[in-house]
């Protein structure tokens, strides 16, 4: 990735608590039609998926934010910035990994990128930005607002959660499947009893199918019915898909390249897993297979970061979007997040975790919010009239 007008490098501390401990070469990328004179969105990723790389494809990001200038930031712990410092003697040191790959270090990386853009005059006067974060990146966005919210005018948080708010409500971080479909949850409980316990492989498949939205939920229910009737064929068929294959995924997540992803998973799920939430069964499919992936973290009681956030201090605008059929995060936590910010709105829409329905509407909402704000007539009109059917309920 040669540096040019859209591809920039900068040198950052490995550990912000001890800047003398070393530095690494980081990078960020500006959108193809980036305009420094207009509003700029930091499109965040949180480390569970390697979406930003030197030779990346912009098509996914352009579709999410059409006509909006955005910034993508390379993630510490992902190629090409894997840290040898977390592998003393060739083995992963969990404490070092939790520190150096941790999200609070990542928050400071984001802020240093913003400062670099101010120096390079790549941001409007005042150096203020907007934030877009979905899923786990939505939690990272909330962390950035907690530390550096004075530099942000607007933040859009999509299909995301909040570990601290969930604990306050005595909820699990991720959605209980029984809330989404009580009937199928009962069937899965019967299957687990018959199998003398739930299988992580089946839990992984059900979770990944559920993340696909309505089409995936239809396949999920087909697998459940087949398991109920002792028919192994649907499970065997879907296991041929690499994205649904538990053994393949477990192998890939066991490689050093996945250590940063596991650190983030443990940050978000570790508290629930340590408390025994993984024993709930198929009601919490994410926890069943994550406990296997993160067993070293759990056995060694790797230190968890403090994710208690003060949202009341952020004075910018916040839009929180939840999917009615999201298997990962309940709309209830989306409402709680919106209620915690002084100037926020909550939007419930059709679809699942990936907001796979009503693409034109989704894009129009994001564009109107970022370019005009919550109070603009176009934005208000869109938020007040989401596509109906099983639908959205504006709040």
N, C-alpha and C positions, 0 to 999 in steps of 0.2 A: 504494500500500500504506500506508494510514493506520496509524500506530503504535497498538497496542492490547495486550491481555494476551498475544497470541500472535505479534505482529509487532513486532520491535524494531530500532531503528537505533542505530548507534554510529559515532564518528569514529576512523579508524585512520590511522597513518602510511603514506604512499605507499612509503617506503623505511625499513625498520627500522634500517639501517646509518647513516642520516642522517635522524633524525626532524624536523630543521628544514627538510627539503626540501619539505614539503607534506603535506596530509592529504586523505582522501577519506571520503565517506559510505558506510558499509557497513551490511549488514542481516543478521539471522538470523530464523528462523521456528521456533516451537515447535509440536510436533504437536498436532492438534485436541484430544486428550484428555490433554494434558500435565499431569503431577503432580509438582510440585517436591519432594514428600516422598519419592518413591520413586527407584529407580535411573534414571539418565538416560543415553541413548546419543547420542553425536555421530555422526550418519549422514553420512559424508564423501563428497564428490564431488571429482574431481581436476582438472577443467577440460577434459577431452576431450569432454564432453557437457554442454550447458546444461540441467541438470535442475532447478536452483533459480532461481526468479524471483519477483518480487513478487506476481504473480497466479497462483501455481502450483496444480496439482492434487495432492492428497495421496494419491490412491488407490494409486499404485505403492508409496509408502513405507509406508503402512499395511499393505499386503499383506506386505511384507518383515518388518516388526516388529510383528505384532499384539499389542496389549495392553501395549506397551512405550513409555514416554515417550522421544521423540527430538527432536533439534535439527538443523535444516538451515541451512547458512551460505551466503549469497551469495558468489559467486566473483569476485575481482578480475579484470578483463579481460573479464568477461561483462556484457551489458546488465543494469542501467544503469550499470555501473562500468568502462567503457572509459576508459583513461587517455590524454589528449592528450599527456602527457609522453613517450610512446614514439613519437610522430610529429613530431619536429622537422622543420620545412620541409615538412610534409605527407607525409613518407615514413617507413616503419617503420625505426626504429633497432634492429637486432637485439640489440645489447649492452644497450640500455636495456630492451628487451622481455624478454630473458632474466633480467634483474635484477628488474624491477618486477612482471612476471607470473610469476616463478619460484616453484617450490613451497616453497622455504625461507621466502619472504615469506608464502606461504599458511599455512605451519605457524604462524607468529607470529600471523596473523589468527585462526586457530583458538584459540590460547591467549588472545588478547585477548577473544574471545567468552566463553570459559570464565570469565575474570576478571570480565567484565561481569555474567555470570549469578551469580557469587558475590556481587557487590555488590548485585544486585537480589534476593538470596535465592531464586534459581530453581534452586539445586542443594542437595542434602542437606548437612548439616554436614560440613566438611572440604573441600567443593568438588571431590570426586573424580568422575570421569566414566567411561563406558565408550565404546568406539570400534567402529564397524562400517565396513569399507571393502572394496569389491569391485573387482576388475580393477585399473586404474591407481590408484583410490582406496585400494586395499589397500597399494600402495607408499607413498602419502601417509600412511596410518595408521602404517606402520612408521617413516616420517620423524618423525611427531609423537611416537611412543614414544621415539625416540632423543633428542629434545630435551626433552620434557616428560612422560616416562613416569611420573614420581612422582605425577602427578595422575590416573592411569588405573588402574582395578582389573582390567578385562577388555577384551580386544580380539578381535574376530572378523574374520578375513581370508579372503575368499572369492575363488576363481579368480583368483589374483593371482601376481605374480612378485617378483623382487628383483634388480636389475641387478648389485649387488656380489657376491651369492652366485653368480649365473650366471657372472660372470667368474672367480671362484675355481675353479669347476668346469670352466672352458673351454667353457661352454654359451653359446648365443645367448640373449638376453633372452626372445624369444618362442619358441614350440615349433616344432621342425622337423616339417613335415608327414609326412616319411618315418617318423617315430616313430609317428605316429597310423595311417597306412595306407601301408606300404611298396609295395604293388602299385600303388595310384593314383599314388604319387610317381614310380614308374618310368614309368608312362604319361605323366605330365606332363613328365617329362624328354624322352621321345620327341617329344611335341608341341612342346616348346621347340626341339629340334634341327630339326624340320621347318619351324618358323616362323622359323628363323635368330635365335632369341632369344625369351625370354618377353615377353608383352605385359602392361604394368601394368593394362590394363583387365580382362583375364581374371583376373589375380591379385587385383584388387580384388573382383570378383564372387565368386571362390572363397572368399576370406577372409570376406566378409560372409555368404555362405551358411553357411559353417562355424560362424560365431558363433551361428547360430540353433539349434544343437544337432542332434539326430538327424534331424528333418525337413529341416533345411537341408543336412545331410551327404548325405541321399538325393538332393536336388536337385543338390548339388555333383557327385556321382558321375554323375548323368545328363548334366551339362554336359561332364564329362571324357570320357565315352564318346562323346558327340556330336562333340566336337572331334577325338577319335581317328579317327572315321569320316568326317570332313570334312562333318559335318552342322551348318550354322550356325543352325538354327532354335531349339534350346533357349537358346543364348547370346543370340540376338536377342530371344527372348521375355522372358527374365529381365532384360534390359537396359531393358525398359520400366518396371520397378519403380524409382522414384526412389532407394530405398535401395541399389540394386545398380548404378546407372548411374554409371560412372566419370567421364564428362565433366561431368555435373551436379555430382557430389560435388567434383570438382577445382575447378569454378567457385565453389562455395559456400565451399570451404576457402581460396580466394584472396581472400575479402573480409576487411576489417579486423576484423569481428566474430569471425572464426575465429583471429585471431592468438594469443590466449591458449591455444587448443586446440593450435595448432602448437608453441608453446613447450613445452607439456607433452609432446607427442609427441617432440620433439627431445631433451628431458631424458632420456627413457626409452630412445629408440632411437638417439640420436646417436652414441654410442660404437661400437655395432655397425655403423652405416651408414658412419661414417668409416673403419672398418677393412675395408670392402669386403664386408660380409655380404650387401648387396643384390645381389651378383653370383652368389649361390648358385642363383638360379632360382626355380622354383615351390615348391621345398622350404620357402622362407620367403616366402609370398605377402605378408605384411604389409610386409616390407622393400621389395619391388618397387615398390609404389605409394607408400609413404611417402617413398621417396627422391625421387620426383617432386614430392610436396607440399612437402618440406623442402629442395629443392635450393638455395634462397638461404642457408639456415642452413649447409648443407654446404659450399657454395662459399666462403662467408665465414668458415668455421671459427668459428662462433659459440661462445662459451665454454660449456662444460658444467659443471653443478653437481657438487659432490662428494656422491655418494650412498652413500659407504661408511659403514655404520651399525654401531653396537655394540649388538647385541641382548641380550648377556649381562647388561646392567645392569637390564633390565626385570624387575621382580619380580611383576608381575601375571599373570593367566591369559591364555593365548592359544589360540584354536581356529582352525586353518587348514583350509579346505575346498577340495578340488580336484575338478573334474569329469573323469571317465575319458576322455571324448571332447572335451575342451576343445582347440580348435585354436590358442588364443592362448598358454596356459601349460600346461606339462607338469606332471603330478602329481609328477614328480621335484623340481621347484623348490618345490612346496608342502611336500613332506617336508623339504627343506633348510631352509625357513623355520621350520617347526615345531621342527626339531632345534636351531636357533640360539637359541631362547628357553628359559630355565630351566624354566618351568612351562607346557608346551604339549602339545596333542594334534593329530594329523593325522587328517582324515577324507576318504576317497575315496568319492565317490558316483557314481551313474549320471548321465549327461547331459553337456552341453557347457558352454560358457563362461557361459551364462546360467542354468545349473542348472535347466533347463526341466522336468525330471522330478520326480516325488514331492514336489509342492508342500507337501502337508500335513506330510510328514516334515521338509522343510527348515524350515518355519515353526516346528515343534515344537522342533527343535534350537536355533534362534536364541533362541526364547523361554526355553527351559530354561537355556541357557548364560547369557544376560544376567540372568535373574531369580534363578538358583540357583547358577551356577558349575559348573566342571568336576567337582568332587567329589560333587555332589548325586546321589542315587540315580537320579532321572529322567534327568538329563543323561547319566550313565554308561550307563544302559540304552539310551538312544537311540543313543549313539555306538558301542556294542558291537553293535548290530543294525541297520545300515542296510539298506534294501531291496536284495534280492539280485539275482538274474538275472545280467546281465553284470557286475554290481555293485560295490557299495562294499566296500572292505576296510578296516576300522578299524585304526588304528595307535596 
